[in-house]
Amino acid sequence: MPVLDFKEIPKAHESNGLQDTFELFARDFLEFMGYHVITDPDRGADGGVDLVVEERRTGVGGETVIRWLVSCKHKAFSGNSVTFSDDNNIRDRVDANSCHGFIGFYSTLASSGLSNSLKGLRNLIEYQIFDKEKIENQLLHTSRGIELAERYFPKSLLSWKVENPEPARLFINDSTLKCEICKKELLVKNNYEGIVVFYSKERTDFIEEKEHYEYIHWVCKGNCDNELKYKISQYNNDAVESGWEDISDVIMPTIFIRWIFATLNEQRNGKTHSDEAFENFKEFLIQIFPYVSRHLTSKEQERIKMLSMIPSYLGGLGYED
């Protein structure tokens, strides 16, 4: 599904002071791509050219400079493709402006007729088409591209950032949480496969003896979790697994704050930690917090709704009456 709504860029043929925005966006985009702008956009008769840019190619035989004629067509509001009649006489325009190639910069797509016309010129001139999909792919691929997109598509980028959250930059180093068995990184964007596991000291009297966390570890689900359980059983027969949480759940802001409150309530009721467990618990909170300080994605909102329907004693968020 497209991320950028090109209708955020004002129409090109309405005299409201913003009619040049799409051409300015084309200039900034091509500079971002590495082209050198020779002719900036201006108002008035353009002679079939909106921009002229240069590309420098370095090879075995030295450096070659390619001049490109850029034609900008902003048809996002109609949704129509750019036709041959919209962008005609391409070869003549390229020659008249002392260029070597043609760049079509479009907020929709090139029509089949225009595409076929350009294919017929490929032995005479070079050509490129930047349509809406190619433009979006380039912008969302790097942090510099995202910054540029945010200038021209602020509403689209706000929605996209909510659905594609990045960890907050709170510390000098990036957060890291590696599986304690296989050393795989567990804080992988959109692919959080790990769990945090709690091991308590075995109790015989559940009334008099308060729960005591002996170990807190984070591992991959499945084999690594089973190996951790085996390793702990080898050096401490009194430690039993007392609970676990999906890291993908814990990093949801709503789950995180409830989890913290639950931990505080447990401590107030007498639950204790070994020194090792307490240090690991603090380390876990520090590493995941940059992933927590953000908005909920729509997928996470649905997950919260689902968990709210499950009673708390079964691991959900539902309240008991």
C-alpha positions in Angstrom: 0.0 0.0 0.0 1.4 3.4 -0.9 2.8 5.5 1.9 3.1 9.0 0.3 0.0 10.9 -0.7 1.2 13.1 -3.5 -1.9 15.2 -3.1 -0.1 16.8 -0.1 1.9 18.7 -2.8 -0.3 21.6 -4.1 -1.6 21.6 -7.6 0.8 22.9 -10.2 -1.7 25.0 -12.2 -3.3 27.1 -9.5 -1.9 30.6 -8.9 -1.8 30.5 -5.1 1.9 30.9 -4.6 2.5 27.2 -4.1 2.1 26.1 -7.7 5.9 25.5 -8.0 6.1 23.1 -5.1 6.2 19.9 -7.2 9.0 21.2 -9.3 10.9 22.3 -6.1 10.4 18.8 -4.8 11.8 17.3 -8.0 14.9 19.5 -7.7 15.4 18.5 -4.0 14.8 14.8 -4.8 17.3 14.8 -7.7 19.9 16.5 -5.5 19.3 13.9 -2.9 19.8 11.2 -5.6 23.2 12.8 -6.4 22.4 14.9 -9.5 23.8 18.4 -9.7 21.2 21.0 -10.5 22.1 23.3 -13.4 18.8 25.1 -14.0 16.4 25.7 -11.1 12.6 25.9 -11.6 11.2 29.3 -12.5 7.8 30.7 -13.6 6.9 31.6 -17.1 7.3 29.8 -20.4 9.7 26.9 -19.8 10.3 25.7 -23.3 9.4 22.2 -22.3 12.0 22.0 -19.6 11.4 22.3 -15.9 15.0 21.5 -14.7 18.3 20.7 -16.1 20.6 18.5 -14.0 24.0 16.9 -14.5 25.2 13.4 -13.6 28.9 12.6 -13.3 29.9 9.1 -14.2 33.4 7.8 -13.4 34.8 4.8 -15.2 38.0 3.3 -16.5 38.2 5.9 -19.2 37.7 8.9 -16.9 34.7 11.0 -16.0 31.7 11.6 -18.2 29.1 14.3 -17.6 25.5 13.6 -18.7 23.1 16.5 -18.9 19.4 15.6 -18.3 16.4 17.5 -19.2 13.7 17.1 -16.5 10.0 17.3 -17.1 7.7 17.5 -14.1 4.1 16.4 -14.3 1.9 16.6 -11.2 -1.4 14.7 -12.0 -2.0 13.2 -8.6 -5.3 15.0 -8.1 -6.8 13.6 -11.3 -5.0 10.3 -10.9 -4.5 10.2 -14.6 -1.3 8.8 -16.1 1.1 11.1 -18.0 0.4 10.6 -21.7 2.4 11.2 -24.9 0.4 14.5 -25.5 1.4 15.7 -22.0 5.1 15.1 -22.7 5.7 15.2 -26.5 8.6 16.3 -28.7 11.0 14.9 -26.2 13.9 14.4 -28.6 13.6 18.0 -29.9 13.5 19.4 -26.4 16.5 17.4 -25.3 18.5 18.7 -28.3 17.3 22.3 -27.9 18.5 22.4 -24.3 21.9 20.8 -25.1 21.1 17.8 -23.0 21.9 14.1 -23.5 19.0 12.5 -21.8 15.4 12.9 -20.5 14.0 12.4 -17.0 10.3 12.3 -16.5 9.4 13.1 -12.9 5.7 12.2 -12.4 3.4 12.0 -9.4 1.4 9.3 -11.1 2.6 6.9 -13.9 3.7 7.1 -17.5 1.0 5.8 -19.9 1.8 2.9 -22.1 1.8 5.3 -25.1 4.5 7.5 -23.6 6.5 4.5 -22.4 6.5 3.1 -26.0 7.5 6.5 -27.4 10.5 6.6 -25.1 11.5 3.1 -25.9 11.6 4.1 -29.5 14.1 6.8 -28.6 16.5 4.6 -26.6 19.0 4.4 -29.4 19.1 8.2 -29.7 18.9 9.5 -26.1 19.0 8.1 -22.6 15.8 8.3 -20.5 14.6 7.7 -17.0 11.1 7.8 -15.4 10.7 8.6 -11.7 7.0 7.7 -11.1 5.3 7.8 -7.7 6.4 4.3 -6.7 10.1 4.8 -7.6 10.1 8.1 -5.8 8.6 6.6 -2.7 11.0 3.6 -2.7 14.0 5.9 -2.9 12.8 8.3 -0.1 11.9 5.7 2.4 15.1 3.7 2.0 17.4 6.1 3.9 17.2 8.5 6.8 18.1 11.4 4.5 15.3 10.4 2.2 12.8 10.2 5.1 13.8 13.7 6.1 13.2 15.0 2.6 9.8 13.2 2.5 8.8 14.8 5.8 9.2 18.2 4.3 6.9 17.6 1.4 4.6 14.9 2.8 4.3 15.7 6.6 0.9 14.0 7.1 2.0 10.8 5.2 5.2 10.6 7.2 3.5 11.1 10.5 1.2 8.1 9.8 4.1 6.1 8.4 6.3 6.7 11.5 3.5 5.6 13.8 3.2 2.3 11.9 7.0 1.9 11.5 8.4 3.1 14.9 12.1 3.6 15.4 13.7 3.3 18.8 14.1 6.6 20.6 17.7 7.9 20.6 18.1 8.1 24.4 21.6 6.7 24.8 25.0 7.0 23.0 24.9 3.4 21.9 22.0 1.6 20.2 20.0 -0.7 22.4 20.9 -4.4 22.2 19.4 -7.5 23.8 21.1 -10.7 22.7 19.7 -14.2 23.3 21.7 -15.6 26.2 22.1 -19.0 24.5 22.7 -18.4 20.7 23.6 -14.7 21.0 21.1 -13.7 18.3 19.9 -10.0 18.5 16.3 -10.0 19.9 15.6 -6.3 19.3 15.1 -6.7 15.5 12.6 -4.3 14.1 9.2 -5.9 13.3 10.6 -9.3 14.2 10.8 -9.6 17.9 11.1 -13.4 18.5 12.4 -13.5 22.0 11.0 -13.8 25.5 12.0 -12.7 28.9 11.9 -15.6 31.4 11.6 -15.5 35.2 12.9 -18.2 37.5 11.8 -18.2 41.2 13.0 -20.1 44.2 10.9 -23.1 44.7 8.4 -22.7 47.7 6.8 -25.3 49.9 4.7 -22.8 51.9 2.9 -20.4 49.6 1.5 -18.4 52.5 4.5 -17.8 54.7 7.2 -17.9 52.0 7.3 -14.8 49.7 8.2 -15.3 46.1 11.9 -14.7 45.3 13.2 -14.3 41.8 16.5 -16.1 41.4 17.1 -15.5 37.7 15.8 -13.2 34.9 17.0 -14.1 31.4 16.1 -13.3 27.8 16.2 -15.9 25.0 14.8 -17.0 21.7 11.6 -19.0 21.9 11.8 -22.8 21.5 15.2 -24.5 21.5 17.0 -21.7 23.3 14.3 -21.4 26.0 14.5 -25.2 26.5 18.3 -25.1 26.7 18.2 -22.3 29.3 15.8 -24.3 31.4 18.1 -27.3 31.2 21.2 -25.3 32.2 19.5 -23.7 35.2 18.3 -27.1 36.4 21.9 -28.3 36.3 23.2 -25.8 38.8 20.1 -24.9 40.8 17.5 -27.5 41.5 15.5 -25.1 43.6 14.8 -22.7 40.7 11.6 -23.1 38.8 10.3 -21.2 35.9 7.6 -18.9 37.2 6.6 -16.9 34.1 7.6 -15.4 30.9 6.6 -12.5 28.5 7.0 -12.0 24.8 9.4 -9.1 24.2 7.0 -8.0 21.4 4.3 -7.5 24.0 6.5 -5.9 26.6 7.7 -3.1 24.2 4.1 -2.0 23.6 3.8 1.2 25.7 0.5 0.1 27.2 1.8 -3.3 28.2 5.1 -1.9 29.5 3.5 0.5 32.0 1.1 -2.1 33.3 4.0 -4.5 33.6 6.0 -2.0 35.6 3.0 -1.4 37.9 2.5 -5.1 38.4 6.2 -5.4 39.3 6.0 -2.6 41.9 2.9 -4.2 43.4 4.7 -7.5 43.7 7.6 -5.9 45.4 5.3 -4.1 47.8 3.7 -7.4 48.7 7.1 -8.9 49.6 8.5 -10.4 46.4 12.3 -10.2 46.3 15.1 -10.6 43.8 18.5 -12.0 43.9 21.3 -9.5 43.1 21.8 -11.2 39.7 18.1 -11.2 38.9 17.7 -7.5 40.0 20.6 -6.4 37.8 19.3 -8.3 34.8 15.8 -6.8 35.3 17.3 -3.3 35.3 19.4 -4.1 32.2 16.3 -5.4 30.4 14.3 -2.3 31.1 17.1 0.0 30.0 17.5 -1.8 26.7 13.9 -2.1 25.7 12.8 1.4 26.8 13.9 3.2 23.6 11.5 0.8 21.8 8.7 1.7 24.2 8.7 5.5 24.2 6.4 5.9 21.1 2.8 5.7 19.9 1.1 2.3 19.5 0.9 1.0 15.9 -2.6 0.0 14.7 -1.5 -3.7 14.9 -0.5 -3.2 18.5 -3.8 -1.5 19.2 -5.6 -4.6 17.9 -3.3 -6.8 20.1 -4.2 -4.7 23.2 -7.9 -5.2 22.4 -7.4 -8.9 22.1 -5.4 -9.1 25.3 -8.0 -7.1 27.2 -10.6 -9.8 26.5 -8.3 -12.4 28.3 -8.4 -12.6 32.1 -5.3 -11.5 33.8 -4.8 -14.8 35.5 -4.5 -16.4 32.0 -1.9 -13.8 31.0 -4.2 -11.2 29.5 -5.1 -7.7 30.5 -8.7 -8.3 31.5 -9.9 -7.3 34.9 -11.7 -9.5 37.2 -15.0 -8.3 38.6 
